[in-house]
């Protein structure tokens, strides 16, 4: 089941999204009472998705991200082996989150801003000290995240909070797919397509089977330190192929079984 | 005016705290309607502070911290000059926040956990792109933070999110002092007193005049990237004197004009 959050003439609401992902405007959004963390109770209101605005599917209390979780991305960014630079945690602030189709806004002091297409996890219940094998019991579903990163600030600051925490630098969506069992994490493609001057090129073309720290390990690792709350988002790391974006570009991150998260790029 | 948050037999509430800080149990907490961001509207209920539980004065949507903002602390932790390692931003998750007297709980994988006593700022209104000279217009008040840091994990991870983001690693309080004009940031003492095996020793004894990035610069720097929201907390950096704590210790951070934030240390 797909849960999204929509802005309608009747206000903002969570909704169950149904229909053919390939024809998004013709999909149906069925408004629900409350949140995606329980069986949906429908309000009876339905919208054509093309007639409403799809928002980030969740407003997380925190976005916890795994850095350096794909060896080829470690090599391209740090010119080092993943053995020397193992996965590490960082946090993106809630104010960096935007939804599908919302602009990534580049401030003038960020001179090299890159996309990072990633599989994202939405937490479904408060949890601490989760064992790796129990990870599905705390997950509400999967979505897509673009861990937008100002590479120049990332290296200048040492800490990544600013480079990855700028307003609009965490596009999230388009919705949460709750049927976690339908995903084969041993073989889930993750792609990013950059449109520059009207030409679209696939820049990231990887697979979740390249993740160094696997899903269960990630959730065990994070929850050994931090309580996760419903709606919290985990970014599982970016594969290689990240590149700079400039105003006028558009960046689409694609994960089969979820869909595509596309965002235009603008000057702030 | 001092705003705190208290747990009472009648529920949790914000309150105006009055009386002599030196005799905290005898202070009075006057419950208010709503939040500390407007003129207080009193409910009429009053409590002796010794009869209620003082909580963290705010549940921030984010805690943004300035690292390496005191040259002597840069030297003691990194063995480098602050010219080589300028101030940098990091984020502590909301789940790390605890109130006065709540235990700092050290997990077994954190082998060297240090206190960092700091002046903290509570934001009073949504803001972005604040000019340094306008900083007071967005601030609700000052409080105290202990930026508890697992020094071993900080160096092992490179990124500080885990080392400084563990549950209970952000003691905050005891309350928010809103009379910002009463503080002389050119000469505001910041101290930390560690009690170990019954003996109390002053370990940090510095002054906000040692801050490399000053208050206005900090708020201009952060809000150039991130929107700050009411209740968000800024940690302004720790001076030298940080040291390891062990279960059984107690750590008290003192800022004149605010008071003292004391927390016991326990094994998680």
Interface residues (C-beta under 8 A of the other chain):
Chain A: X61 X62 X64 X67 X85 X88 X89 X90 X91 X92 X93 X94 X95 X96 X107 X109 X128 X157 X158 X159 X160 X161 X162 X165 X166 X167 X224 X225 X226 X227 X228 X229
Chain B: X61 X62 X64 X67 X85 X88 X89 X90 X91 X92 X93 X94 X95 X96 X107 X109 X128 X157 X158 X159 X160 X161 X162 X165 X166 X167 X224 X225 X226 X227 X228 X229
